[in-house]
Amino acid sequence: MAARKNSVEIEASSGNVFADLGLPYSVELDTKVRLALEIVRALDDRQLSQVAAAKVLGINQPKVSALRRYKLEGFSVERLMTFLTALGRDVEIRVTARRKNTSPGRILVEAA
């Protein structure tokens, strides 16, 4: 039997899955997920239970559960950054001018 060749079109990612899916507020969603990922890593590094994490973060345990499951609708970017500082992480915000003013700026979250 001859092998059948399927022609599958592949599109390179923009780096933001939410933008690739055409979701509104894709930059904010991407930023929140990246911050939440670092929060979950910090919680895991400290081996905190959800109850202990709730005390450190100043929220209740169900909100910690939501955070761990990346249910981020009730969390602002600012609040997520505050959680990171409560967990002993530094958050740096750097603003730079774009070389080409023809395109909009971007928000980038990087973890060390």
C-alpha positions in Angstrom: 0.0 0.0 0.0 1.4 3.4 -1.0 2.0 6.0 1.7 -0.5 8.8 1.5 0.9 12.3 1.8 -1.2 14.7 3.7 -0.7 18.3 3.1 -1.0 20.0 6.5 -0.5 23.7 6.7 1.5 24.8 9.7 1.6 28.4 10.9 4.4 29.6 13.2 3.3 30.9 16.6 3.5 34.5 17.5 4.7 33.5 20.9 1.3 34.3 22.4 -1.1 31.5 22.1 -4.0 33.7 23.1 -3.2 36.1 20.2 -2.9 33.1 17.9 -6.4 32.0 18.9 -7.7 35.5 18.3 -8.8 36.0 21.8 -9.5 39.6 23.1 -7.1 40.9 25.7 -4.5 38.4 24.5 -1.5 40.3 25.9 -3.1 40.6 29.3 -4.0 36.9 29.3 -0.4 35.9 28.3 1.0 38.2 31.0 -1.3 36.7 33.7 -0.4 33.1 32.8 3.3 33.8 32.8 3.0 35.5 36.3 0.8 32.7 37.6 3.4 30.1 36.4 6.0 31.8 38.5 3.7 32.0 41.5 3.0 28.3 41.2 6.8 27.6 40.9 7.4 29.7 44.0 4.7 27.9 46.0 6.2 24.6 44.9 9.7 25.7 45.8 8.5 26.6 49.3 6.4 23.4 49.5 3.4 25.4 50.8 0.0 23.8 51.2 -2.9 25.7 49.8 -3.9 26.8 53.3 -0.3 28.0 54.1 -0.1 29.7 50.7 -3.4 31.5 51.4 -1.9 33.0 54.6 1.3 34.1 52.8 -0.7 35.7 49.9 -3.5 37.1 52.0 -6.3 35.3 50.2 -8.5 32.4 51.0 -7.7 28.8 50.0 -10.2 28.5 47.2 -8.4 31.5 45.5 -5.1 29.6 45.8 -6.8 26.6 44.2 -8.0 28.8 41.3 -4.5 30.3 41.0 -2.9 26.8 40.9 -5.4 25.8 38.1 -4.7 29.0 36.2 -8.2 30.2 36.6 -7.1 33.8 36.6 -10.3 35.8 35.8 -10.5 37.3 39.3 -6.8 38.3 39.4 -5.3 41.5 38.0 -1.7 41.6 36.7 -0.9 44.0 39.6 -2.3 41.5 42.2 -0.3 38.7 40.7 2.9 40.7 40.9 2.1 41.5 44.6 1.8 37.7 45.2 5.2 37.2 43.7 6.8 39.8 46.0 5.0 38.2 49.0 6.7 34.9 48.0 10.1 36.6 48.0 10.4 37.1 44.3 11.5 40.4 42.8 9.4 41.8 40.0 11.1 44.3 37.6 9.2 46.5 35.2 11.3 48.1 32.5 10.0 50.6 29.9 12.0 51.1 26.8 11.4 53.1 23.6 10.8 51.1 20.4 13.2 51.5 17.6 10.4 51.7 15.1 7.5 53.8 16.2 5.3 52.2 13.5 4.3 49.2 15.6 2.7 49.1 19.0 4.7 48.3 22.1 4.7 45.0 23.8 4.6 43.5 27.3 7.1 40.8 28.0 7.3 38.6 31.1 10.6 36.7 31.6 11.5 34.6 34.5 15.1 33.9 35.6 
